[in-house]
């Protein structure tokens, strides 16, 4: 049977518990039957328990193990243009309340499940928005989402960066290009805490800038004054800018990407910091760290911000070894009283496990150290209490013994 024109996804007995706790994911193994014909990719389905009682409206994705993502737990709500307008407006109101509505700045405007729009990522860069659609449901409603963004915020342009591998799990091909309004310029300049950053919306990692590291940049600035800093996996140099503006003595920046380092130089120039205190070195970062350690180099402040090293449960053991090796190298390069900021953006890395790995690394390096702080994702990446998976960024701030 169906509910009007909506197929019904009936769950197996006992598999409704997570939805009753307001988690928003339905995995394929929880589905007992699909009634009313196979739904099309992204279509809205009515999810019920084994007795047919309503649980949620969700977007269907047969090709993914995550076979349905909940739009709403309200039986009276309809997933239409007005729905997307309400959710987009609410996300914007939250960022305004957080003080992130600076027209010259930027932020993560919509963070997927945490803003009630699973599979939808929107980053605001001044007058431009960059959109990522990561799920079949988000893909199907591209038009309504763009309409809502235009109506609520009047962006000069909306650009799509759905060029990520995770879309293949939903049977979706990568997409990139202008969606609405003007084509963005080669770089867009945004401001954060008095600093200026040039962002490449077309080719940069993620959507061009790491808004989730806003709080981490503040931590770097807090400890930077007078210190010699090592910035590993520096990308476009945001940590270096934060440190030098706060009075760092020297910053050695390491990255394997020439375009990223070129952008880092531009960011230094934008902030009047291309004064010889920053070195930009293209290299394999792990190899360079080993060479620095062999040469007995020491730094007073070290930031280790690698790319995601764990992208599946099967990769967890190998990723843990890589994180531990990286932290060991960091501790071995730390001067007495120095500070190490060790970061992981791997959602599958448990915070307690990350601390154990960091402790083991310090022990291997023969470095006595204590945790003096922690870093998590910034407030525009809120963690939905009912979906703990929306928490992914964790960082440990350690100080070496004198």
N, C-alpha and C positions, 0 to 999 in steps of 0.2 A: 504494500500500500504506500501511498505518498501523502504528504501534507500539501494539498493544492498542487502546485507544479514542482514542489521540492522533493527530491529523493530522500528517503529515510535511511540513515546509517544506524543500525541497531547493534549495540554493544553486547558482548558476551556477559553472562551473569557475573557480577562482582567487579567488572572492569570500569564501572562508572565512578569509582571512588575518587580518582584524581580530579575529574570534572566537578564533582560535588565540593571539592576543596578549591575550586576555581583555577586549577591548572588548565592551560589552554591547548594542550597537545593530545591528539589521539593517534596512537601507533597502530599499524596494520594488524598486529596480533590481538588487539582488543576488539576488533570488529567481528561480529557473528554473522551479519547479513547486511546486504544493501538492497533495499526494496524500491521498486519503481524504475528499474532500468539503470545501467551504469551511468553515473554522473559524468559530465564533461569536465575536463581539467579546469580547476579553479571554481567550479560551480558551487553555489551555496547549497548545503545539505542540512537536514534536520537530524540532529544526533539524539538518540533516545537510549534509555537503559533496556535491559533484556525484556522488560514488561511493556515497553512502548511509551514510557513516561518521558516527557521532554527534558533534555539536558542543555542543549545549546544549538545555536546556528554556527556552522563552520564552513570553511573552504575546503573542497575536496582535492586531493592529489594522489591519484592511484599509483603513480610511478615511484612515489617516495615511501620509505618506511614510516615517516611521519605523515600519515595519510589524511589527516584533517587538522586544521588549525582553527580555533574558535574565534569567531568575530564577536559574538554576544551570547550572554546567558539569559537574556530577557526574551521570553517567548513572543512578546508583542512587538519586538523591534524588527524592522525589515532592513536588509542589507542593500541599501540603494544610495543614490547620490546624496541624499540628506544625511544618511548615516556617516558617510565619509566626511562630509562638511563638518558635522558635529565633532568627530574624533580629531580632525586636523585643527579645528578651532581650539579644542581643549588642550591639545599638545602645545599650541602657541601660547595659550594663557599660562600654562605651567612654566614655560621658559621666561615669560615676562615676570612672573612671580619670583623666579630665581635670579632676576637681575641680568638676564642674558639676551635682552632685546636691543642692545646697542646697534643702531643701524650701520655703524662702521665696523662692527665686529662679526662674529660668527658663532655658531653652536650646532649641536645635533638637535634639530627641530623635532624629529620624530624618530623614536627608538623602538620600532617593531612592537613586540608583545607588551613592552612596558607602557606604551601609549595606546594600547588597544587596537593596533594595526599590525598583526603578525606578518612578517615578510616585507615590511615597508620601512626603509631608511631614508631620511631626508636630512641633509646638512645645509644650513644657511650660511652663505658667504656674502654678506652685505646685501646687494640687490639681486643676487642670484641664488637659486636653490639647485642642489644636486640630489638626484633621486636614484635610489637603488631598489629594485623589486626582486626579492629573493625567493618568492613562493608562487605557486600556481594561482592562488587566490589574488595575491597582489597584482600579478601579471594581468589577470582578467579585468581588473578594475583600474588599470592604468589611467584611462580617460577621466573617471570620476575623481581619482586622487589628484590629478593635475588640475582639474577644474576647481577642486577645493583649495589647492595651494594658491592658485591665481586669485580666487575670490577673497580668501582670508588675508593674504599678504601682499598681493599686487607685485609679485616679483617681476623684475625686468626680463628675466629669462629662467626657464627650468631646463636643466641638462640632465640626461640619464647616464648613469655609470653602472648599468647592470651587466658588467663585464667580469663577473666573478664565477669561479668554478662551482660554487655550491648550487647554482641554478641547474646544473646538469642532473642533480639528484631529483629535481622536480620535472625533468624532461624538457627543460627550457634552454634555448640557445642564448649565448651572450648578446647583449644589446648595448649600444652606446650612441649618443648623439643628442642634438637639440630636440626638445619636446615642445616647448612653448616659448614664445617671445624671442628675445635676441640671443644670438650666439655669444657665449662668454668670451672675453678677451683672452689672450694667451696666458696671462696671469691676473689674478684678482688679489688685491692687497687688503688684508683685514688687520684689525687691531685687537690686542689682548693685553690687558694690564699695562698699557702704555707702550708695548712693543708692537712693531709692524712686521707682518709676514706676507710674502708673496706666495700665492698658492696656484698650482697648475691643476685646474679642475678636470682637464681631459686625460692627463697621463699620470697624475700623482697616485700614490698608494691610497687604498680606501677611496675616499672622494677627494683626496688632495692634502688633508691636514688631519692631525690626530687631536681632535677636540677632547677625547677621553683622557688625555694626559694633562689637562689644564691644572689639576691639583698637584701633579708630579712636578710641573714646571715651577709652581710656587715653592715646593719643598727644595728644589735645586737652588732657587734664588735665596731662600732663607739661609743656606749654608755656604754660599759661594764666595763670599767676600774674602779676598786675599788668598784663595786656594788655587792650587794647580789641579786642573780637572781633566779627566779622561772621559770622553763621550763616545761610547761604543754603539755601533749601529745608529749613527747620528741622523740619518735621513736628511731632512732639509735644515737641520741645525737649530731647531726651536729651543732645545735645552741649552745650547751654547749661547744663544741670544739672551735667554733668561739669566744665565750665570754671569755673562760679561756685563750686562746691565746692572747686576747686583755687586759688581766689583771683583770678579774672579781675576786672578793674575794671568793665567794661561789656560787655554783649552785645546786639547788635542782631539780632533774629531775623526772617527773612523767609519767608513762605509764602503761597500763594494760598488755602489752605483755612481757613475760619473754625472748623470743628470741631476741626481739628488744633491751631490756635492756642489754642482754649479748653482743650484737653487739655494743651497746653504750660504754660498758666498754672496748671493744677491741679498739674502736676508740680513747678513752681517752689514752689508753696505747700506741697506734701508735704515738700519738703526745706528749708523755712524760707528760701527764696531770693527770695520776692516782696518784695524790699526796695528796689526802684527801680533796681537795677543792670541789669535785663533789660527791653528793649523788644520787644514783639510787634507786628509790622507786617504786615497783610494787603495783598498786592500781587501783581502779575505780577513775578516775581523778575527776569527778564532786563531788563524795563523799569526796575525800581527800581535795579538795579546800574548801568545806564547813567546814571540821574539822579544817583546818588551819585558816580560818576566825574566827571560834568560839574560837580558842586559841589565837586570836589577833596577829598572825604572820604578819610581814610586810617585804616587799621586795622592793629593789630599781629598779629592772628591771624585768618585767614579760612578757613572751611570751606565748600567747594562740594560738595554732595551731591545732585545732581539725580536725578530719576527716570530709569528706563532710557530712553535716547535712541536706542537701536538695537535693534530687535526682529526684524530680518530682514537678510539679506545685501543686499537691495535698498536698505535704509535706511542702509547703512553710510556712503556719501559725505555724505549730509545730516546724519547723526548726528555724524560727525567734525567737520564745520563748526560744529555747535552746541557740541560740547565745546570746540573751540578758541576760539570766541567767548566762552564762559563763562570759560575760564581767562584769556583776555586781559583781561576785565573784572576778574577777581580780582587779577591782577598789577598792574593800573593803580590799584587801591585799596589796595595794600600799602605800608605805611610802611617806611622804611629799617630793615633788620634784622627785618622782619616775616616771619611764617611762613604759607604757603598750603598747605592740605591739599585736594588736588584728587582727587575720587573718581569712579569709574565702576562701575556695577553691570551694564553691558552685557557679556554673555558673549562677544559677537562682536568686542568691542574687544580687540585684541592688546596685551599690555603694552608691547612695543617701540613700537608705533604710538602708544599713549597717551603715552609719553614724548616722542616726536617732536612730537605735537600740543601738549603742554605747553611744550616748548622753543620752538616757533614762536610760541605765545601770549605767552611772556615777551619774545621778541624784538620782537613787534608792539607790546607795551606799553612797550617801552624799559626793561624791568626786568632788571637783572643778577641772576641767581638761581642757586642751586646746590641739588641734591637732598641732603637730610640724612636721609632715611628713606623707607620705603615701608610701605604698609598693605595687608593682604590679609584675606580673610574669616576669621572666628574659628574656633577649633579644633572647634566643634560643627558646622561646615560643611566637613568634611575633603575634600581633593581626592584622588580615587581615581587612583592612578598610571597605571592602564590606561585611564582615561577622563578625559583632560585637560579635557574640556568641563565637568567639575564645578567647575572654577575659573572664577569670573566676576568677583569683586570685586577691583579694583585701585585703589591710591591712591598718590599721589606727594606727599611732604612736601618743600616747597621753602622756602629762606630767601633773602630779598632781600638784596642787598648793602647795607652801611652807607654 
